[in-house]
Amino acid sequence: MTADGVINVVLLALAVVTAVYLMVALIFPERF
């Protein structure tokens, strides 16, 4: 993969992790 491809994959992974973290924080607010 090119550098641009790697950067896109990293940004996509960060976006997915952030979205999942926010959903979990909304569902289980007592844990945060």
PDB file of N, H, CA, C and O in Angstrom:
ATOM      1  N   MET A   1       0.849  -1.199   0.000  1.00  0.00           N
ATOM      2  CA  MET A   1       0.000   0.000   0.000  1.00  0.00           C
ATOM      3  C   MET A   1       0.885   1.250   0.000  1.00  0.00           C
ATOM      4  O   MET A   1       2.020   1.231   0.477  1.00  0.00           O
ATOM      5  N   THR A   2       0.337   2.321  -0.542  1.00  0.00           N
ATOM      6  H   THR A   2      -0.585   2.336  -0.929  1.00  0.00           H
ATOM      7  CA  THR A   2       1.066   3.585  -0.544  1.00  0.00           C
ATOM      8  C   THR A   2       0.913   4.268   0.808  1.00  0.00           C
ATOM      9  O   THR A   2       0.113   3.841   1.642  1.00  0.00           O
ATOM     10  N   ALA A   3       1.685   5.332   1.021  1.00  0.00           N
ATOM     11  H   ALA A   3       2.335   5.678   0.345  1.00  0.00           H
ATOM     12  CA  ALA A   3       1.584   6.064   2.287  1.00  0.00           C
ATOM     13  C   ALA A   3       0.175   6.624   2.457  1.00  0.00           C
ATOM     14  O   ALA A   3      -0.374   6.614   3.559  1.00  0.00           O
ATOM     15  N   ASP A   4      -0.412   7.115   1.357  1.00  0.00           N
ATOM     16  H   ASP A   4       0.034   7.124   0.462  1.00  0.00           H
ATOM     17  CA  ASP A   4      -1.776   7.651   1.443  1.00  0.00           C
ATOM     18  C   ASP A   4      -2.755   6.561   1.865  1.00  0.00           C
ATOM     19  O   ASP A   4      -3.663   6.817   2.657  1.00  0.00           O
ATOM     20  N   GLY A   5      -2.581   5.364   1.350  1.00  0.00           N
ATOM     21  H   GLY A   5      -1.844   5.157   0.707  1.00  0.00           H
ATOM     22  CA  GLY A   5      -3.461   4.263   1.722  1.00  0.00           C
ATOM     23  C   GLY A   5      -3.338   3.929   3.198  1.00  0.00           C
ATOM     24  O   GLY A   5      -4.336   3.694   3.878  1.00  0.00           O
ATOM     25  N   VAL A   6      -2.091   3.911   3.691  1.00  0.00           N
ATOM     26  H   VAL A   6      -1.280   4.102   3.139  1.00  0.00           H
ATOM     27  CA  VAL A   6      -1.877   3.602   5.113  1.00  0.00           C
ATOM     28  C   VAL A   6      -2.520   4.672   5.982  1.00  0.00           C
ATOM     29  O   VAL A   6      -3.164   4.358   6.983  1.00  0.00           O
ATOM     30  N   ILE A   7      -2.347   5.948   5.599  1.00  0.00           N
ATOM     31  H   ILE A   7      -1.824   6.203   4.786  1.00  0.00           H
ATOM     32  CA  ILE A   7      -2.928   7.044   6.386  1.00  0.00           C
ATOM     33  C   ILE A   7      -4.453   6.932   6.400  1.00  0.00           C
ATOM     34  O   ILE A   7      -5.084   7.138   7.437  1.00  0.00           O
ATOM     35  N   ASN A   8      -5.040   6.607   5.254  1.00  0.00           N
ATOM     36  H   ASN A   8      -4.527   6.440   4.412  1.00  0.00           H
ATOM     37  CA  ASN A   8      -6.501   6.471   5.197  1.00  0.00           C
ATOM     38  C   ASN A   8      -6.980   5.352   6.105  1.00  0.00           C
ATOM     39  O   ASN A   8      -7.995   5.504   6.784  1.00  0.00           O
ATOM     40  N   VAL A   9      -6.267   4.227   6.130  1.00  0.00           N
ATOM     41  H   VAL A   9      -5.442   4.104   5.578  1.00  0.00           H
ATOM     42  CA  VAL A   9      -6.668   3.103   6.980  1.00  0.00           C
ATOM     43  C   VAL A   9      -6.550   3.491   8.448  1.00  0.00           C
ATOM     44  O   VAL A   9      -7.428   3.165   9.246  1.00  0.00           O
ATOM     45  N   VAL A  10      -5.473   4.186   8.812  1.00  0.00           N
ATOM     46  H   VAL A  10      -4.760   4.451   8.163  1.00  0.00           H
ATOM     47  CA  VAL A  10      -5.286   4.601  10.209  1.00  0.00           C
ATOM     48  C   VAL A  10      -6.392   5.562  10.627  1.00  0.00           C
ATOM     49  O   VAL A  10      -6.959   5.421  11.710  1.00  0.00           O
ATOM     50  N   LEU A  11      -6.701   6.537   9.777  1.00  0.00           N
ATOM     51  H   LEU A  11      -6.240   6.652   8.897  1.00  0.00           H
ATOM     52  CA  LEU A  11      -7.759   7.493  10.117  1.00  0.00           C
ATOM     53  C   LEU A  11      -9.106   6.792  10.234  1.00  0.00           C
ATOM     54  O   LEU A  11      -9.897   7.112  11.121  1.00  0.00           O
ATOM     55  N   LEU A  12      -9.369   5.848   9.351  1.00  0.00           N
ATOM     56  H   LEU A  12      -8.727   5.589   8.630  1.00  0.00           H
ATOM     57  CA  LEU A  12     -10.633   5.116   9.409  1.00  0.00           C
ATOM     58  C   LEU A  12     -10.717   4.307  10.701  1.00  0.00           C
ATOM     59  O   LEU A  12     -11.767   4.271  11.343  1.00  0.00           O
ATOM     60  N   ALA A  13      -9.619   3.661  11.085  1.00  0.00           N
ATOM     61  H   ALA A  13      -8.766   3.691  10.564  1.00  0.00           H
ATOM     62  CA  ALA A  13      -9.600   2.871  12.319  1.00  0.00           C
ATOM     63  C   ALA A  13      -9.826   3.779  13.523  1.00  0.00           C
ATOM     64  O   ALA A  13     -10.577   3.423  14.431  1.00  0.00           O
ATOM     65  N   LEU A  14      -9.188   4.944  13.542  1.00  0.00           N
ATOM     66  H   LEU A  14      -8.578   5.233  12.805  1.00  0.00           H
ATOM     67  CA  LEU A  14      -9.378   5.872  14.663  1.00  0.00           C
ATOM     68  C   LEU A  14     -10.828   6.333  14.734  1.00  0.00           C
ATOM     69  O   LEU A  14     -11.387   6.438  15.825  1.00  0.00           O
ATOM     70  N   ALA A  15     -11.442   6.607  13.596  1.00  0.00           N
ATOM     71  H   ALA A  15     -10.987   6.521  12.709  1.00  0.00           H
ATOM     72  CA  ALA A  15     -12.832   7.054  13.575  1.00  0.00           C
ATOM     73  C   ALA A  15     -13.755   5.965  14.113  1.00  0.00           C
ATOM     74  O   ALA A  15     -14.679   6.251  14.874  1.00  0.00           O
ATOM     75  N   VAL A  16     -13.503   4.708  13.715  1.00  0.00           N
ATOM     76  H   VAL A  16     -12.752   4.476  13.097  1.00  0.00           H
ATOM     77  CA  VAL A  16     -14.336   3.597  14.185  1.00  0.00           C
ATOM     78  C   VAL A  16     -14.171   3.419  15.689  1.00  0.00           C
ATOM     79  O   VAL A  16     -15.159   3.265  16.407  1.00  0.00           O
ATOM     80  N   VAL A  17     -12.930   3.438  16.171  1.00  0.00           N
ATOM     81  H   VAL A  17     -12.128   3.563  15.588  1.00  0.00           H
ATOM     82  CA  VAL A  17     -12.685   3.269  17.611  1.00  0.00           C
ATOM     83  C   VAL A  17     -13.349   4.392  18.395  1.00  0.00           C
ATOM     84  O   VAL A  17     -13.947   4.144  19.442  1.00  0.00           O
ATOM     85  N   THR A  18     -13.252   5.624  17.904  1.00  0.00           N
ATOM     86  H   THR A  18     -12.766   5.825  17.053  1.00  0.00           H
ATOM     87  CA  THR A  18     -13.871   6.756  18.600  1.00  0.00           C
ATOM     88  C   THR A  18     -15.392   6.610  18.637  1.00  0.00           C
ATOM     89  O   THR A  18     -16.013   6.870  19.667  1.00  0.00           O
ATOM     90  N   ALA A  19     -15.990   6.201  17.527  1.00  0.00           N
ATOM     91  H   ALA A  19     -15.485   5.990  16.690  1.00  0.00           H
ATOM     92  CA  ALA A  19     -17.441   6.042  17.473  1.00  0.00           C
ATOM     93  C   ALA A  19     -17.901   4.956  18.440  1.00  0.00           C
ATOM     94  O   ALA A  19     -18.894   5.133  19.146  1.00  0.00           O
ATOM     95  N   VAL A  20     -17.182   3.829  18.474  1.00  0.00           N
ATOM     96  H   VAL A  20     -16.375   3.685  17.900  1.00  0.00           H
ATOM     97  CA  VAL A  20     -17.547   2.739  19.387  1.00  0.00           C
ATOM     98  C   VAL A  20     -17.388   3.200  20.833  1.00  0.00           C
ATOM     99  O   VAL A  20     -18.245   2.921  21.671  1.00  0.00           O
ATOM    100  N   TYR A  21     -16.286   3.912  21.131  1.00  0.00           N
ATOM    101  H   TYR A  21     -15.589   4.139  20.450  1.00  0.00           H
ATOM    102  CA  TYR A  21     -16.059   4.406  22.498  1.00  0.00           C
ATOM    103  C   TYR A  21     -17.191   5.333  22.933  1.00  0.00           C
ATOM    104  O   TYR A  21     -17.673   5.238  24.061  1.00  0.00           O
ATOM    105  N   LEU A  22     -17.616   6.230  22.039  1.00  0.00           N
ATOM    106  H   LEU A  22     -17.224   6.307  21.122  1.00  0.00           H
ATOM    107  CA  LEU A  22     -18.692   7.152  22.394  1.00  0.00           C
ATOM    108  C   LEU A  22     -20.003   6.404  22.615  1.00  0.00           C
ATOM    109  O   LEU A  22     -20.755   6.738  23.531  1.00  0.00           O
ATOM    110  N   MET A  23     -20.287   5.400  21.790  1.00  0.00           N
ATOM    111  H   MET A  23     -19.676   5.129  21.046  1.00  0.00           H
ATOM    112  CA  MET A  23     -21.521   4.625  21.976  1.00  0.00           C
ATOM    113  C   MET A  23     -21.492   3.886  23.309  1.00  0.00           C
ATOM    114  O   MET A  23     -22.496   3.855  24.021  1.00  0.00           O
ATOM    115  N   VAL A  24     -20.355   3.294  23.652  1.00  0.00           N
ATOM    116  H   VAL A  24     -19.540   3.319  23.073  1.00  0.00           H
ATOM    117  CA  VAL A  24     -20.238   2.578  24.927  1.00  0.00           C
ATOM    118  C   VAL A  24     -20.374   3.559  26.086  1.00  0.00           C
ATOM    119  O   VAL A  24     -21.021   3.246  27.086  1.00  0.00           O
ATOM    120  N   ALA A  25     -19.774   4.744  25.967  1.00  0.00           N
ATOM    121  H   ALA A  25     -19.249   4.999  25.155  1.00  0.00           H
ATOM    122  CA  ALA A  25     -19.869   5.746  27.031  1.00  0.00           C
ATOM    123  C   ALA A  25     -21.324   6.188  27.219  1.00  0.00           C
ATOM    124  O   ALA A  25     -21.742   6.475  28.340  1.00  0.00           O
ATOM    125  N   LEU A  26     -22.096   6.245  26.130  1.00  0.00           N
ATOM    126  H   LEU A  26     -21.756   6.012  25.219  1.00  0.00           H
ATOM    127  CA  LEU A  26     -23.504   6.626  26.253  1.00  0.00           C
ATOM    128  C   LEU A  26     -24.326   5.510  26.893  1.00  0.00           C
ATOM    129  O   LEU A  26     -25.242   5.772  27.672  1.00  0.00           O
ATOM    130  N   ILE A  27     -23.988   4.257  26.557  1.00  0.00           N
ATOM    131  H   ILE A  27     -23.243   4.044  25.925  1.00  0.00           H
ATOM    132  CA  ILE A  27     -24.764   3.127  27.073  1.00  0.00           C
ATOM    133  C   ILE A  27     -24.401   2.834  28.528  1.00  0.00           C
ATOM    134  O   ILE A  27     -25.268   2.492  29.333  1.00  0.00           O
ATOM    135  N   PHE A  28     -23.102   2.972  28.863  1.00  0.00           N
ATOM    136  H   PHE A  28     -22.398   3.250  28.210  1.00  0.00           H
ATOM    137  CA  PHE A  28     -22.656   2.667  30.229  1.00  0.00           C
ATOM    138  C   PHE A  28     -21.969   3.894  30.835  1.00  0.00           C
ATOM    139  O   PHE A  28     -20.757   3.873  31.051  1.00  0.00           O
ATOM    140  N   PRO A  29     -22.727   4.966  31.112  1.00  0.00           N
ATOM    141  CA  PRO A  29     -22.083   6.203  31.613  1.00  0.00           C
ATOM    142  C   PRO A  29     -21.447   6.028  32.982  1.00  0.00           C
ATOM    143  O   PRO A  29     -20.531   6.774  33.331  1.00  0.00           O
ATOM    144  N   GLU A  30     -21.907   5.065  33.763  1.00  0.00           N
ATOM    145  H   GLU A  30     -22.651   4.459  33.480  1.00  0.00           H
ATOM    146  CA  GLU A  30     -21.353   4.900  35.108  1.00  0.00           C
ATOM    147  C   GLU A  30     -19.923   4.372  35.090  1.00  0.00           C
ATOM    148  O   GLU A  30     -19.232   4.424  36.107  1.00  0.00           O
ATOM    149  N   ARG A  31     -19.477   3.868  33.954  1.00  0.00           N
ATOM    150  H   ARG A  31     -20.039   3.825  33.128  1.00  0.00           H
ATOM    151  CA  ARG A  31     -18.112   3.333  33.883  1.00  0.00           C
ATOM    152  C   ARG A  31     -17.085   4.403  33.531  1.00  0.00           C
ATOM    153  O   ARG A  31     -15.885   4.132  33.573  1.00  0.00           O
ATOM    154  N   PHE A  32     -17.529   5.624  33.180  1.00  0.00           N
ATOM    155  H   PHE A  32     -18.504   5.844  33.146  1.00  0.00           H
ATOM    156  CA  PHE A  32     -16.575   6.641  32.739  1.00  0.00           C
ATOM    157  C   PHE A  32     -16.623   7.872  33.646  1.00  0.00           C
ATOM    158  O   PHE A  32     -15.885   8.832  33.424  1.00  0.00           O
TER     159      PHE A  32
END
